[in-house]
Amino acid sequence: MNQNVLQLLKSRRSIYALGKNVQQNQAELVDAIEAVIEETPTAFNSQTTRAVFLFGDKHDQLWDIVVARLKSEVPTEAAYEKTKQKIAAFKAAYGTILYFTDTAVVHQLEHDFALYADNFATWAEQGQGSAQLNTWVTLADNGLGASLQHYNPLIDEQVAKAFDIPANWTLRAQMPFGSIEAPADAKDYMARADRFKVLD
């Protein structure tokens, strides 16, 4: 069996020590990731995933929003100091991709295909996961690290206002990315017998 795809998947790790030492320029990165998302399959070819690319001051602004919003959620000042350190690591990255679902498309599909109406939100999430993984692997294949964060819905309102996000776009994830300044820890795997069944 050809193992090329498996090796690419293994190269994709959650990298938290990110930097700005990126060889590719912004245009190259955006073009590549837009193409990857375009080629990611979605149910009914619904293309429900949207992405916003943040660089420079806009990237910094996002993580400033996050750290400010979390202050009221963290129980103690000591805990908040740890939170600030964590967010500072994301801010140290080269850029961030914001992933959204266009709920207007989801609702239109629910209306047009009533028999499957209960499934379209789930299928949109599957499209999100596929787009995020494909992007993550593409970044890894180009020597870049990333992680996937989920500060939504806490930051939804502030993000929508700061970056002029359409009302029908729902934030699903944030992906800071950049140069790999330190490798990921070793990955643990469950026993295959606990995860899989093979029947014949």
C-alpha atoms as a printed R data frame, in Angstrom:
    type eleno elety resid chain resno       x       y      z
1   ATOM     1    CA   MET     A     1   0.000   0.000  0.000
2   ATOM     2    CA   ASN     A     2   1.156   3.518 -0.800
3   ATOM     3    CA   GLN     A     3   1.806   5.353  2.485
4   ATOM     4    CA   ASN     A     4   2.311   8.923  1.211
5   ATOM     5    CA   VAL     A     5  -0.955  10.253  2.630
6   ATOM     6    CA   LEU     A     6  -0.344   8.483  5.940
7   ATOM     7    CA   GLN     A     7   3.056  10.141  6.250
8   ATOM     8    CA   LEU     A     8   1.494  13.539  5.555
9   ATOM     9    CA   LEU     A     9  -1.117  12.917  8.238
10  ATOM    10    CA   LYS     A    10   1.598  11.932 10.701
11  ATOM    11    CA   SER     A    11   3.404  15.200  9.992
12  ATOM    12    CA   ARG     A    12   0.338  17.144 11.128
13  ATOM    13    CA   ARG     A    13   0.643  17.837 14.838
14  ATOM    14    CA   SER     A    14  -0.642  20.416 17.282
15  ATOM    15    CA   ILE     A    15   2.244  22.880 17.429
16  ATOM    16    CA   TYR     A    16   2.032  25.416 20.247
17  ATOM    17    CA   ALA     A    17   5.504  26.959 19.933
18  ATOM    18    CA   LEU     A    18   4.845  29.016 16.815
19  ATOM    19    CA   GLY     A    19   6.847  31.855 15.302
20  ATOM    20    CA   LYS     A    20   6.954  34.277 12.410
21  ATOM    21    CA   ASN     A    21   9.933  32.738 10.565
22  ATOM    22    CA   VAL     A    22   7.867  31.810  7.513
23  ATOM    23    CA   GLN     A    23   9.442  31.524  4.070
24  ATOM    24    CA   GLN     A    24   6.203  31.714  2.096
25  ATOM    25    CA   ASN     A    25   4.574  35.084  1.548
26  ATOM    26    CA   GLN     A    26   0.989  35.857  2.487
27  ATOM    27    CA   ALA     A    27  -0.303  35.613 -1.074
28  ATOM    28    CA   GLU     A    28   1.196  32.136 -1.543
29  ATOM    29    CA   LEU     A    29  -0.312  30.905  1.704
30  ATOM    30    CA   VAL     A    30  -3.755  32.338  1.039
31  ATOM    31    CA   ASP     A    31  -3.851  31.005 -2.521
32  ATOM    32    CA   ALA     A    32  -2.829  27.507 -1.426
33  ATOM    33    CA   ILE     A    33  -5.287  27.322  1.461
34  ATOM    34    CA   GLU     A    34  -8.166  28.753 -0.537
35  ATOM    35    CA   ALA     A    35  -7.544  26.060 -3.163
36  ATOM    36    CA   VAL     A    36  -7.415  23.343 -0.506
37  ATOM    37    CA   ILE     A    37 -10.736  24.457  0.972
38  ATOM    38    CA   GLU     A    38 -12.279  24.650 -2.504
39  ATOM    39    CA   GLU     A    39 -11.255  21.045 -3.190
40  ATOM    40    CA   THR     A    40 -12.558  19.765  0.155
41  ATOM    41    CA   PRO     A    41 -15.778  17.796 -0.362
42  ATOM    42    CA   THR     A    42 -19.081  18.863  1.213
43  ATOM    43    CA   ALA     A    43 -22.486  17.222  1.244
44  ATOM    44    CA   PHE     A    44 -24.555  18.211 -1.816
45  ATOM    45    CA   ASN     A    45 -21.480  20.242 -2.850
46  ATOM    46    CA   SER     A    46 -22.894  22.826 -0.451
47  ATOM    47    CA   GLN     A    47 -19.530  24.572  0.119
48  ATOM    48    CA   THR     A    48 -20.630  25.855  3.537
49  ATOM    49    CA   THR     A    49 -17.143  26.578  4.903
50  ATOM    50    CA   ARG     A    50 -15.888  30.159  4.949
51  ATOM    51    CA   ALA     A    51 -12.412  31.327  5.987
52  ATOM    52    CA   VAL     A    52 -10.903  34.632  7.036
53  ATOM    53    CA   PHE     A    53  -7.124  35.067  6.985
54  ATOM    54    CA   LEU     A    54  -5.597  37.355  9.596
55  ATOM    55    CA   PHE     A    55  -2.038  38.673  9.370
56  ATOM    56    CA   GLY     A    56  -0.076  41.423 11.064
57  ATOM    57    CA   ASP     A    57  -2.153  43.796 13.177
58  ATOM    58    CA   LYS     A    58  -5.378  41.898 12.431
59  ATOM    59    CA   HIS     A    59  -3.834  38.668 13.724
60  ATOM    60    CA   ASP     A    60  -2.701  40.469 16.880
61  ATOM    61    CA   GLN     A    61  -6.128  42.055 17.288
62  ATOM    62    CA   LEU     A    62  -7.831  38.663 17.338
63  ATOM    63    CA   TRP     A    63  -5.712  37.357 20.198
64  ATOM    64    CA   ASP     A    64  -6.081  40.638 22.084
65  ATOM    65    CA   ILE     A    65  -9.849  40.125 21.811
66  ATOM    66    CA   VAL     A    66  -9.510  36.580 23.132
67  ATOM    67    CA   VAL     A    67  -7.333  37.448 26.118
68  ATOM    68    CA   ALA     A    68  -9.570  40.370 27.090
69  ATOM    69    CA   ARG     A    69 -12.733  38.287 26.775
70  ATOM    70    CA   LEU     A    70 -11.330  35.457 28.900
71  ATOM    71    CA   LYS     A    71 -10.572  37.707 31.868
72  ATOM    72    CA   SER     A    72 -14.156  37.446 33.095
73  ATOM    73    CA   GLU     A    73 -14.194  33.670 32.621
74  ATOM    74    CA   VAL     A    74 -11.064  32.769 34.604
75  ATOM    75    CA   PRO     A    75 -11.608  32.291 38.368
76  ATOM    76    CA   THR     A    76  -8.369  33.720 39.785
77  ATOM    77    CA   GLU     A    77  -5.655  36.205 38.847
78  ATOM    78    CA   ALA     A    78  -3.059  33.419 38.908
79  ATOM    79    CA   ALA     A    79  -5.143  31.383 36.468
80  ATOM    80    CA   TYR     A    80  -5.556  34.437 34.269
81  ATOM    81    CA   GLU     A    81  -1.772  34.898 34.136
82  ATOM    82    CA   LYS     A    82  -1.473  31.343 32.781
83  ATOM    83    CA   THR     A    83  -4.245  32.076 30.301
84  ATOM    84    CA   LYS     A    84  -2.414  35.187 29.095
85  ATOM    85    CA   GLN     A    85   0.752  33.137 28.551
86  ATOM    86    CA   LYS     A    86  -1.193  30.602 26.499
87  ATOM    87    CA   ILE     A    87  -2.798  33.275 24.324
88  ATOM    88    CA   ALA     A    88   0.577  35.018 23.897
89  ATOM    89    CA   ALA     A    89   1.869  31.809 22.287
90  ATOM    90    CA   PHE     A    90  -0.917  31.969 19.705
91  ATOM    91    CA   LYS     A    91  -0.252  35.661 19.125
92  ATOM    92    CA   ALA     A    92   3.430  34.832 18.467
93  ATOM    93    CA   ALA     A    93   2.332  32.917 15.350
94  ATOM    94    CA   TYR     A    94   2.590  34.322 11.829
95  ATOM    95    CA   GLY     A    95  -1.136  34.374 11.150
96  ATOM    96    CA   THR     A    96  -4.525  32.926 12.017
97  ATOM    97    CA   ILE     A    97  -7.252  31.334  9.942
98  ATOM    98    CA   LEU     A    98 -10.802  31.827 11.195
99  ATOM    99    CA   TYR     A    99 -13.211  29.112 10.067
100 ATOM   100    CA   PHE     A   100 -16.912  29.876  9.701
101 ATOM   101    CA   THR     A   101 -20.025  28.041  8.540
102 ATOM   102    CA   ASP     A   102 -22.421  29.948  6.303
103 ATOM   103    CA   THR     A   103 -25.686  29.192  8.064
104 ATOM   104    CA   ALA     A   104 -27.725  30.808  5.294
105 ATOM   105    CA   VAL     A   105 -26.625  28.002  2.971
106 ATOM   106    CA   VAL     A   106 -27.417  25.399  5.632
107 ATOM   107    CA   HIS     A   107 -30.915  26.797  6.182
108 ATOM   108    CA   GLN     A   108 -31.593  26.989  2.446
109 ATOM   109    CA   LEU     A   109 -30.643  23.325  2.076
110 ATOM   110    CA   GLU     A   110 -32.902  22.440  5.004
111 ATOM   111    CA   HIS     A   111 -35.742  24.182  3.171
112 ATOM   112    CA   ASP     A   112 -34.977  22.758 -0.275
113 ATOM   113    CA   PHE     A   113 -34.388  19.177  0.844
114 ATOM   114    CA   ALA     A   114 -36.792  18.713  3.734
115 ATOM   115    CA   LEU     A   115 -36.269  14.941  3.831
116 ATOM   116    CA   TYR     A   116 -32.661  15.524  4.934
117 ATOM   117    CA   ALA     A   117 -33.231  18.730  6.910
118 ATOM   118    CA   ASP     A   118 -32.037  17.308 10.218
119 ATOM   119    CA   ASN     A   119 -28.681  16.380  8.700
120 ATOM   120    CA   PHE     A   120 -27.419  19.546  7.048
121 ATOM   121    CA   ALA     A   121 -25.958  21.162 10.176
122 ATOM   122    CA   THR     A   122 -24.076  17.937 10.918
123 ATOM   123    CA   TRP     A   123 -22.885  17.679  7.332
124 ATOM   124    CA   ALA     A   124 -21.656  21.274  7.472
125 ATOM   125    CA   GLU     A   125 -19.616  20.360 10.558
126 ATOM   126    CA   GLN     A   126 -18.153  17.410  8.681
127 ATOM   127    CA   GLY     A   127 -17.161  19.807  5.906
128 ATOM   128    CA   GLN     A   128 -15.539  22.049  8.507
129 ATOM   129    CA   GLY     A   129 -13.488  19.201  9.913
130 ATOM   130    CA   SER     A   130 -12.373  18.117  6.476
131 ATOM   131    CA   ALA     A   131 -11.361  21.647  5.464
132 ATOM   132    CA   GLN     A   132  -9.491  22.191  8.721
133 ATOM   133    CA   LEU     A   133  -7.604  18.909  8.448
134 ATOM   134    CA   ASN     A   134  -6.734  19.433  4.790
135 ATOM   135    CA   THR     A   135  -5.443  22.921  5.569
136 ATOM   136    CA   TRP     A   136  -3.485  21.669  8.573
137 ATOM   137    CA   VAL     A   137  -1.829  18.910  6.526
138 ATOM   138    CA   THR     A   138  -1.013  21.383  3.744
139 ATOM   139    CA   LEU     A   139   0.677  23.692  6.250
140 ATOM   140    CA   ALA     A   140   2.631  20.762  7.705
141 ATOM   141    CA   ASP     A   141   3.677  19.645  4.228
142 ATOM   142    CA   ASN     A   142   5.177  23.104  3.751
143 ATOM   143    CA   GLY     A   143   7.113  23.049  7.002
144 ATOM   144    CA   LEU     A   144   4.633  25.128  8.998
145 ATOM   145    CA   GLY     A   145   3.030  24.367 12.330
146 ATOM   146    CA   ALA     A   146  -0.507  25.040 13.515
147 ATOM   147    CA   SER     A   147  -3.015  24.244 16.213
148 ATOM   148    CA   LEU     A   148  -6.792  24.361 16.297
149 ATOM   149    CA   GLN     A   149  -8.488  26.518 18.927
150 ATOM   150    CA   HIS     A   150 -12.147  26.955 19.882
151 ATOM   151    CA   TYR     A   151 -12.816  30.197 21.737
152 ATOM   152    CA   ASN     A   152 -16.173  30.462 20.023
153 ATOM   153    CA   PRO     A   153 -18.865  31.300 20.996
154 ATOM   154    CA   LEU     A   154 -17.293  33.516 23.693
155 ATOM   155    CA   ILE     A   155 -15.637  35.757 21.110
156 ATOM   156    CA   ASP     A   156 -18.209  35.585 18.315
157 ATOM   157    CA   GLU     A   157 -19.716  39.021 18.789
158 ATOM   158    CA   GLN     A   158 -16.387  40.827 19.126
159 ATOM   159    CA   VAL     A   159 -14.883  38.991 16.148
160 ATOM   160    CA   ALA     A   160 -17.876  39.766 13.946
161 ATOM   161    CA   LYS     A   161 -17.635  43.452 14.807
162 ATOM   162    CA   ALA     A   162 -13.835  43.698 14.539
163 ATOM   163    CA   PHE     A   163 -13.531  41.957 11.187
164 ATOM   164    CA   ASP     A   164 -16.855  42.830  9.515
165 ATOM   165    CA   ILE     A   165 -18.125  39.253  9.449
166 ATOM   166    CA   PRO     A   166 -21.539  38.651  7.810
167 ATOM   167    CA   ALA     A   167 -24.306  37.850 10.281
168 ATOM   168    CA   ASN     A   168 -24.934  34.461  8.667
169 ATOM   169    CA   TRP     A   169 -21.330  33.301  9.197
170 ATOM   170    CA   THR     A   170 -20.943  31.329 12.444
171 ATOM   171    CA   LEU     A   171 -17.438  31.021 13.884
172 ATOM   172    CA   ARG     A   172 -16.343  27.417 14.320
173 ATOM   173    CA   ALA     A   173 -12.580  27.463 14.992
174 ATOM   174    CA   GLN     A   174  -9.381  29.491 15.026
175 ATOM   175    CA   MET     A   175  -6.104  28.144 13.589
176 ATOM   176    CA   PRO     A   176  -2.935  30.049 14.508
177 ATOM   177    CA   PHE     A   177  -0.032  28.996 12.281
178 ATOM   178    CA   GLY     A   178   3.590  29.828 11.683
179 ATOM   179    CA   SER     A   179   7.121  28.517 11.927
180 ATOM   180    CA   ILE     A   180   7.743  25.556 14.205
181 ATOM   181    CA   GLU     A   181   9.839  26.830 17.110
182 ATOM   182    CA   ALA     A   182   9.633  23.598 19.122
183 ATOM   183    CA   PRO     A   183   8.276  20.173 18.172
184 ATOM   184    CA   ALA     A   184   5.082  18.629 19.474
185 ATOM   185    CA   ASP     A   185   5.140  16.092 22.274
186 ATOM   186    CA   ALA     A   186   4.864  12.396 21.463
187 ATOM   187    CA   LYS     A   187   1.377  11.308 20.474
188 ATOM   188    CA   ASP     A   188  -0.472   8.554 22.310
189 ATOM   189    CA   TYR     A   189  -2.664   6.079 20.467
190 ATOM   190    CA   MET     A   190  -5.504   3.927 21.714
191 ATOM   191    CA   ALA     A   191  -5.273   0.212 21.123
192 ATOM   192    CA   ARG     A   192  -6.691  -0.521 17.689
193 ATOM   193    CA   ALA     A   193  -8.847  -3.310 19.109
194 ATOM   194    CA   ASP     A   194 -10.710  -0.669 21.115
195 ATOM   195    CA   ARG     A   195 -11.397   1.498 18.084
196 ATOM   196    CA   PHE     A   196 -11.981  -0.751 15.106
197 ATOM   197    CA   LYS     A   197 -13.899  -3.807 13.990
198 ATOM   198    CA   VAL     A   198 -13.121  -5.854 10.898
199 ATOM   199    CA   LEU     A   199 -15.912  -8.170  9.777
200 ATOM   200    CA   ASP     A   200 -15.825 -10.703  6.959
